[in-house]
Each structure stands twice: as structure tokens, then as C-alpha cells.
Amino acid sequence: MSAEECNRLTPDHHYDSTLENLETYGASPVLPCWQLERVPVDGVDPRQRLEDQLGGDSADKVDSIRTAIRAGEALPPVNFLHNPSGQYPYFLLEGLHRFNATCYEQQSEILAWVAHIACCGGPGPDL
């Protein structure tokens, strides 16, 4: 599935930022490298958490998402890049507040669109 198709299925409020991040890895919006997966939270670099940096709007957003998690509401997927050779195989591209709320709520997995660029049978970069 491409980023464009993912965005049609589950609109990304920060789609432009996701595309900018993808370009860094040589991927266009039409590269069919995305899969919907349940990603283990401990597979994401802990430095991508906001822990001590939450303030103002970010803290409010995370608190609101935590409330939704506790209520059993389904969250839209976040976006990760898969790097199976790294110490932490998942790199967060978009969805920082949802990811942090998931961590605070001690959830073991998070729903994500995962970009497999030249790994796991995914296509190579197209830019």
C-alpha cells in the first residue's frame, strides 16, 4: 500500500510532515511499502518519548489520548519506518502524542502503518 492509500483509509493530520520524512529515506507518496501492523512498543527507541518534555498543548493532547485508551477507544494508526538491522527496529515518523500516551498507559503494542523500504520484501527507494 502507498502513503497516499494509507492516508485515504486513515487520514493523517500531519500528512505533509510524513511525506517530508519519507523523502529523507528516498520514498515517494506512491511507493507501495506500507503495511498495517501491531508494533511492539519496546521496539521503538525510547528517545522518541517525550517523558520530561511534556508541557502545554502536548501534555493536554497526551492526557486526552490516555483517557481514550482507558475508555477502550480505537486510535488511528501512527506511522513507523522499519529498520530490522537497528537496535530498535521501528522509527516513529508521525504520531508522537499517540505513541507517548500508549507508553504512559503501559500498552505493549500500538497500531501503526509501517513503511518497509528495502526490507521485509518491501520495494527499494523510488526517489
Secondary structure, 3 states (H helix, E strand, C coil): CCHHHHHHHCCCCCHHHHHHHHHHCCCCCCCCCEEEEEEEHHHECHHHCCHHHCCHHHHHHHHHHHHHHHCCCCCCCEEEEECCCCCCCEEEEECHHHHHHHHHCCCCEEEEEEECCCCCCCCCCCC
